[in-house]
Amino acid sequence: MIILRNRDKLKERSEFVATIGFFDGVHLGHRYLIREMKEAARTRGLRTAVITFPQHPRRVLQTDYCPRLLNSLDERLALLRDTGVDYCFILDFTAELSQLTAEAFISVLSQQWRIKTLYIGYDHRFGRDRRDGFREYVHYAANCGMEVLEAPRLTQNEVAVSSSEIRKQLSLGHVETAAQLLSYPYRLTGRVVQGNQIGRTLGFPTANIQVADAFKLIPSTGVYAVRVTCLGQNHKGMLYIGRRPTLYRNDNLTLEVHILDFLDDIYTQEISLAFTHFLREDIRFRSLHELKEQLKKDAALLRSY
């Protein structure tokens, strides 16, 4: 996949079938849209392109907005590359761009990026104030010699596949359902930082995680089975997300993972966590002994997966 940014020039004279969106998650719905686009490109003898933005458009329009993202930009690009598209055009979403009408934006796509066919999702809207819809896009595009196609809605077990639905499932701790809608396990990446080492005194040493992307969505509080990738190796892990109610009255959210059968020093190392199962809710125990006994049960359950 060739990545081009705002001011980059297309070096070849190809014309494209393209689709546009933020593509947070690059989930089943996005992949369905991209497959439809690739088939349209095959029948027309054109190249394929995905048009996306480096940051959430709402961050430009509302600077205090804090999105809860499923992917960082690098993660999105890696997932898009796996779909087999030819190009990814990354457009900076600016205040000026937000003021373009849908008609003017379609003209930019036609003239600057040589889009001949634009494939859009069933609910996608673009242009100033998002006033226009599919019927208007078809009319504007015809004036540029462009074709506009609309993909139908994709559902999974009678649930519409969308980024907002996946966020909802993760916020409920339903990581298995989220993985089905994403087509891969939800993942957090960060760095191991110094903790208070309480887990070590209980026989369950943990690595405290500082998540790399401040806008990444953190699933609901609780204990999860995760696949841990660190130092080039994979391990089973037991991830705690919570505020340590047994130890403190604390408003700060903590992420710490106990890696099974692992004793290496990994302070400052990058670590990746792929969520596989929800084990239990965050609980306030009456004593550290009670907490330790529960951790033994959690570890036994984790080993069974």
N, C-alpha and C positions, 0 to 999 in steps of 0.2 A: 504494500500500500504506500503510495507516494503522498506525503503530507505537504500541502501548500498553505501558506498564510496570506493574510490580507493583501500585501503588496507584491507577493511572488507572482511571477509571470508563468503562464502555461507555455511550456517549450514545444509541445506538440500541437498539431492542428485538430486533435480529436474533438468530437462532440460527445455529450454525456447524457445519460439518464441519471438523475440525481434525486436524492431525498434529503430533507432538511429537518433538523430538530436538535434539542439538547442531548438526547439519548442517554439520560442518566440511568444507569443500570445495564444498558444494552441487553434488555430482557427479551423474553420470548416474543412479545409484541413487536419490538424493534427488529428482531431477527426475522420475523415473518415479513415485515415491511421490506427489509433489505433483500430477502429471497425473491419477493415479487418484483422488486426493482431490477434485480439481476436477470430475471427471466425476461422482463420487458427489454432490457439492454441486449440480451442475446438475440431476440427476434428482430431487433432493429439494427443490429450490427454496430452498437455504440459501446463506449466505455462506461463504467459505473463510478459514481462519486457520492460521498456522504458530506453534507454541509452541516457544520456544527459550530459551537461557540466555546471559547476557553473558560468563561465564567457564566454563572447563571444570569440570564438577561435581567431578572428582577433585581439583582444586586446593583445594576447600573441605574435602574429607575428608582430604587429605594435603597439608599446606601446603608441603612440600619437593618436591612433584611438579612437574616442568617439562615441560609438554606440548609436542609438536612439531606446531604447528598449520599447517593449510593456508591458513587465512584469519584475519584480524583480525575483530573484531565488525563494523566498518564495511564490510569487504569482504563478509562474510556477508550483511549486510542489503541491500547493493546487488545481490548475486546473487539473493537471495530476491525482491527487488522485481521483477527481470526475469522471474520465473516467472508473474507476474500474479495472485498471491494478494491477497485483499482486506485482510487484517489480519496483523500479526505481534505476538504477545503475548510480551514479554520478561520472564521470571520470574527474579528473583534466586535462585540456588541457594544456600540457606543450610543451616546444620547442622540447623535446625528442619525445613526442607522435606525434608532427607534422611531424617529419622526418620518421615515419614508412610508409612503402609502404602499399597499400591497401591489398596486400597479407599477410604481416606481421600482420596488424591490424586484419584481419579476423581470423588469427591463435590465436591471443590473445583472441578475443571474444569466440572462440571455446574452448580453453583450460582453461582460467581463469574464464569465466562466463557461460560456458556450453550452449552456444547458438546453437541450432539445426536448427532453421529456422530464417533467417533474412529478415524482411519486410522493404523495403526502398521506399521512395517517388519517383515519376517519374523523378525528376530532381536532386536527391541527389547524391553527390560525396564525397568520403573521400579518405584518403591516401595522401602521399607526392605529392604536386603540383596538387592534384585533377586530376591526369592524366587519371585514369581508370574510366570506366563506368560499367553499368549493366552487359554487356557481360563478362567483365573481372572478376567481382565479382562472377558470377556464376561459372566460371572456377576455381578460387582460392578456393572458398568455397567447391567445390566438392572434392578437395584434403584433406579437413578436415572433410568430412562427413557432411557438412552443406548445407542446401538448402537456396537459395536466391530468394525472390519473389519481384516483383515491383508493386506498386499500381499506377493506372492511375491518371491523373490530374483531380482535382475536380474544376468545374466552378460554379459560382453563377451569374445568369443573364448575361451569356456570358463573365464574368470576371473571370480569373483564381484566385483562392483563394490562397493568399500567404501573408507572413508577410510584404514584401515590398509593396504590393498593399494596405494593411491596413495602413501602415505608410503614404503612399501617400494620402489616403483619409483623415486621421487625419490632415495632413499638409495643406489640403485644407479646413478644418473645417467641413468635411462631416462626422459628428460623427454618424449619423443614418446609413449610408452605412457601416461604420467601424463596428458598432455593429452587423449588419447582417452578415458580414464576420467572425467576432469573435465568434458569437453566444451568446454574452453578451455585456453590455455597457462597453466602455473603462473607465478605472478608474485611478485616481491619489490619492495617499495617502501621507499625510505630517503632519506637526505640525503648529499650529497657533502661529504666531509671532507678535510682536508689529508693528503696522503701524502708518501712520501719522494722522489717524482718520478724514480725510476729508469727507469720506462718512457719518459719524455720523452727521456732520453739515448740510448735505443735506437731512437728514431723512432716509438714507440708510446705516446704519452701516455695515461695512464689516470685515471679518476675513481674514487677510493676511496669505497666505499659503507658507510654505517652504517645497518643495517636498522632500520626504525622500530619493529617489534614484536619484542620480545626472545624471544617464544615461536614465532616463525615458523620453520618447517622450512627449513634450508639444504640444498639438494641436495648430492650427493657432490662431493668435490673433483675438479677438472678444468677444462677450458675449454669454454665453451658459446657457441653462437650465440644472441643475444637480440635482441628488439625493444626499443629504448630509447625511452622517452617522457620528454622534458624540455623545459621552456619551451614547452610546447604543441605540440611537433613530435616526429615519429617518425623514428628512425634505426636502421640496422643496427649491432649492437655485438658485441664479442667479450669475454665475461665470464670472468675467472679467479677460481676459488674454490680456495684452498689456503694453504699455509704458507711459500711462497717458498723451496723447498729449495735452489735455485741460489744464493740470496743469503745465507740465514741458517739457523741451527738455531733454529727458531721454533715455539712451540706455539700461537701466536695465529692464528686463521683469518682470512684476508684475502679481501675481495671487491673486485675492481677491474675496471672495464670500459673497454675502448678503443672509442671511437665512431668509426666510419668517416667520413672526410671531414668532420671536425668539429673546430673550433678554439676555440669560445667558452669563456669563463671561466664555469664553473657551480658554483664553490665555494658551499656552503651551500644550493644549490638542491635541491628534491625531485626524485627521479628514480625511474622505474618500469622494471622489467626483466621482460619476458615471455620465458620460455625456449622456444626453438624446436627446437634440435638440440644434441646432445652432439658436440663436435669431437674431444677427446682427453683422456687422463688427465693428471694433474699429474706432471711429469717433473723430475728433477734433472739439469740440464745441466752439462757440464764447464767451460763458460765462458759469459760474457755474449754473445760472438759466436755461439756455437751456439744460445743462446736466441733471439737476434735473427733468425737464419735460420729457426728454427721458427715464430716469430711471423709472418714473411712468408708461410710456407706456410698457417698458420691463417687469415690474412686473405684469402688467395686462395681458400681453401675457403669461407670465410664469404660472399665475394662471389658465389660460384656458387649460393648458396641463393636 
